[in-house]
Structures are given as C-alpha cells and as structure tokens.
Amino acid sequence: MLGAWDRRDRPPEEGAAAALQGFAVDKTFLSSFKGILLEIELDFLRCISAIIIFLVVSFAAVTSRDGAAIAAFVFGIILVSVFAYDAFKTYRTELAPRATQGDPQ
C-alpha cells in the first residue's frame, strides 16, 4: 500500500489528479462574515436533520414492542432532546437578531 511518503518521491501527476493536489480550504472565506454565517447555518441544519431522522427511526423502532425496541425509542427521544437543545442554543446565540445597545429589551 502506498503511503504519503511514497507519493512524495514520485513525479507530479498530470490531468485531473494534478488539479486536485492544489485543492485547499479557503481560510479567508471561512473567516469572513459569509463564511461564518455558512458554518452557523450548516450547524443549525445538522441539528434539524438529526432531529427528524432520530424521530422517524425512534417511532419506527417502537412499533415492534420488543424490550430492545422500547430502549431504542427512549434513547432516540433523549437524542432528539439533545439535538433540539443544540438547535435552540445555535438559533438563539447566532441566528436570532440581536438587540442593539440603544433599544429597550
């Protein structure tokens, strides 16, 4: 198996593989306002999608009425509450409009 050390000694590849070698994360974009907002929105969407998935799986598991299925349902509901709390805190701290200092609360 070729590791990173073996690839270092080979000559550079041409074509599509060579184009991917220079691919890197744009740190200036991620530190800009749009990049920060993108990260926050993706975190919020991750929480919402996890809530939906765990709710569906939990209710599908509880239909068999086994002891393990009921335990899976309870564990799923606990995870849903954790992800809901995370989504709430993300929305409250990052996405909700903030009151300016001059506005009364």
Secondary structure, DSSP 8 states (H G I E B T S, - for coil): ---HHHHHHS----THHHHHHT----HHHHHSHHHHHHHHHHHHHHHHHHHHHHHHHHHHHGGG--HHHHHHHHHHHHHHHHHHHHHHHHIIIIIS----TTS--
